[in-house]
Amino acid sequence: MTAHANEIAVHVRGLRKQYGDVTAVDGIDLTIRHGEVFGILGPNGAGKSTTVEILQGNRTRDGGEVSVLGADPGSATRAWRSRVGIVWQDESAPAELTVRETVRHFARYYPKPRDPDEVIALVGLEAKARSRIKALSGGQRRRLDVALGVIGGPDLLLLDEPTTGFDPAARRQFWDLIRQLAHEGTTIVLTTHYLEEAEALAHRLAVIAAGKVVAEGEAGALREQYGAEATVAWTEPDGSPRSETTGTPTRTVAELMRRFDGEIPGLRVSRPTLEDVYLRLTGQLTQDEPTRNQPDQPDQGRPTREETGR
């Protein structure tokens, strides 16, 4: 655990942002600790990117209190900005430069940058160091974007939809990179549309809908608090499949054990996925619609406190 693991990196109260008649951010509250990977989920237009832009100091707010690394982003100094890295959805690196030239160039903007070759190795681009950016694949360009986001050695890294357009293999490799950065003690704020990604990486999540935080907590706690009832499925002696939706699955299984006098054929207990919970919280799934329940299983995706150094 880091020395300041329980200190606050980001503190937001009553954040508001208006665009004409449209309220993009409507009273958001957030508290993010140092060394934490914090996920922000929400549909398009929910206010995720606007919130991240305000945290980084690239957009002014209309109301509320914001403290990031102990300073107000709206009036922060250049020294403060050097402590915050950001990876936007859109690529910004010049296509004609090589990977090494680009990383070295961006390193000059910071008072105490990381070693460019070390950062290139960190993001897995050593073999492409001499390649021009225009020759890189989409996943490799995204890795370069992350390199530019961390070259200044930031205390806080903001990632806005970082794996959009990745194939599954590239996304998993990117997750390993984020885990490594978290292990080094970097505080990471991640916005994503991929629920599996959020559950694999984030220690805590905030779900935003219509500019408001509608739920916050660990993924498992959100499933427990907001998920629908569990489904218990089994096979009858005549071979016919049966299932029951219940809020007390343990009791249902116990009753089945008594009825079957032991082993229950085809037993399966499923609970709502994070996606089911997310869709309900954001108003995209009603209570009457079926969920894609997942079997009970240990959580193997999210990095532990030991893996992240927290």
Secondary structure, 3 states (H helix, E strand, C coil): CCCCCCCEEEEEEEEEEEECCEEEEEEEEEEEECCCEEEEECCCCCCHHHHHHHHHCCCCCCEEEEEECCECHHHCCHHHHCCEEEECCCCCCCCCCEHHHHHHHHHCCCCCCCCHHHHHHHCCCHHHCCCEHHHCCHHHHHHHHHHHHHCCCCCEEEEECCCCCCCHHHHHHHHHHHHHHHHCCCEEEEECCCHHHHHHHCCEEEEEECCEEEEEECHHHHHHHHCCCEEEEEECCCCCEEEEEECCHHHHHHHHHHHHCCCCCCCEEEECCHHHHHHHHCCCCCCCCCCCCEECCCCCCCCCHHHHCC
